[in-house]
């Protein structure tokens, strides 16, 4: 492709729109009349349609302060139980498998899944469903502090 020796700007001097059609197109502020929050008075309809442009909208705690609760489901513990005994992370006493969830790096036990073995689970917190399922299977939910 041959090199354009003269700039397009030079050719279009005096044409007002420089080949972009209607006046105001191809400008950064566009038809809204300025960038960002400038000219709020005549942009009110644009910003009030979603209702979240101006003003404060609640409080968000900083990410450094927020604590994430690491969870595991009862069904996953049931599947992992045999492997945990082999790796000596869990113990087996009187047909019951004792699992300390804090050693695995979890804080809370949730109740999703099916339990086929009696499990005694130690954790910082349990959901109601998890406690019910553990007791039905012949196990226990022990809270550690």
C-alpha positions in Angstrom: 0.0 0.0 0.0 1.4 3.4 -0.9 2.3 5.8 1.8 -0.1 8.7 2.2 2.1 11.8 1.8 -0.4 14.3 3.1 -2.5 13.9 6.2 -6.2 13.6 5.9 -6.6 16.6 8.2 -5.0 18.8 5.6 -7.3 17.7 2.9 -10.4 18.1 5.0 -9.7 21.5 6.5 -12.8 23.7 6.4 -15.2 20.7 5.9 -16.5 21.0 9.5 -17.2 17.3 10.1 -13.9 15.9 8.6 -15.8 13.0 7.0 -17.6 11.8 10.1 -21.1 12.8 9.2 -23.2 14.7 11.7 -21.5 17.5 13.7 -20.4 16.2 17.0 -19.7 12.6 16.0 -16.2 11.3 16.6 -15.6 13.5 19.5 -14.8 12.1 22.9 -17.6 13.7 24.9 -20.0 12.8 22.1 -23.6 13.9 22.0 -23.9 13.8 25.8 -22.1 17.1 26.3 -18.9 16.5 28.1 -17.0 13.6 29.7 -17.8 11.9 32.9 -20.0 13.6 35.5 -19.7 17.0 33.9 -23.0 18.7 33.0 -25.1 16.7 35.3 -28.0 19.1 34.9 -28.7 18.0 31.3 -27.6 14.4 31.8 -30.0 13.6 34.7 -32.0 11.1 32.6 -29.0 9.2 31.6 -27.8 8.7 35.1 -31.0 8.2 37.0 -32.2 5.4 34.8 -30.2 2.8 36.7 -30.3 4.9 39.9 -26.7 4.1 41.0 -24.6 6.8 39.5 -24.7 9.5 42.1 -24.7 9.4 45.9 -23.5 6.8 48.3 -24.8 3.2 48.1 -24.1 1.4 51.3 -20.8 0.4 52.9 -18.4 -2.3 51.8 -15.8 -3.6 54.2 -12.2 -3.5 52.9 -11.0 -6.8 51.4 -8.2 -7.0 54.0 -10.8 -7.1 56.8 -13.2 -9.6 55.2 -12.8 -13.1 56.4 -13.6 -16.0 54.1 -15.1 -19.0 55.6 -13.7 -22.2 54.0 -16.4 -24.8 53.8 -16.7 -28.5 53.0 -19.8 -30.7 52.4 -20.6 -33.8 54.4 -20.8 -35.8 51.2 -17.2 -34.9 50.3 -16.0 -36.0 53.8 -17.8 -39.3 53.3 -16.0 -39.8 50.0 -12.6 -38.8 51.5 -12.9 -40.7 54.7 -11.0 -43.9 53.6 -8.2 -41.9 52.0 -7.9 -39.8 55.2 -7.5 -42.9 57.3 -4.8 -44.2 54.9 -2.9 -40.9 55.2 -3.4 -40.9 59.0 -5.2 -37.6 59.0 -8.4 -39.3 60.4 -8.7 -42.0 63.0 -11.1 -45.0 63.2 -12.6 -46.0 66.6 -15.4 -48.5 67.2 -16.6 -48.4 63.5 -16.7 -44.6 63.7 -14.4 -42.4 61.7 -13.1 -39.3 63.5 -12.2 -36.4 61.2 -10.8 -33.1 62.3 -11.8 -30.7 59.5 -9.5 -27.9 60.8 -6.4 -30.0 60.0 -7.7 -30.1 56.4 -8.0 -26.3 56.4 -11.7 -25.9 56.6 -13.8 -23.9 59.0 -17.4 -25.0 58.5 -19.2 -28.2 57.5 -22.2 -28.0 55.2 -24.9 -30.6 54.7 -24.9 -31.4 51.0 -24.3 -35.0 50.0 -25.0 -38.5 51.3 -23.4 -40.1 54.3 -22.9 -43.9 54.2 -20.5 -44.3 57.2 -20.8 -43.1 60.8 -18.6 -40.0 61.0 -17.5 -38.0 64.0 -16.6 -34.6 62.6 -14.7 -31.8 64.5 -15.1 -28.3 63.2 -15.6 -24.7 64.1 -19.1 -24.5 62.8 -21.8 -26.7 61.3 -25.0 -26.1 59.3 -28.2 -27.5 60.8 -28.5 -29.9 57.9 -25.0 -31.2 58.4 -25.6 -31.9 62.1 -28.9 -33.7 61.3 -27.2 -35.9 58.6 -24.3 -36.8 60.8 -26.6 -37.8 63.7 -28.8 -39.9 61.4 -25.7 -41.8 60.1 -24.7 -42.7 63.7 -22.0 -40.0 64.0 -21.6 -36.8 65.8 -20.8 -33.1 65.2 -18.3 -31.7 67.7 -17.7 -28.0 67.8 -14.1 -26.9 68.4 -13.3 -23.4 69.7 
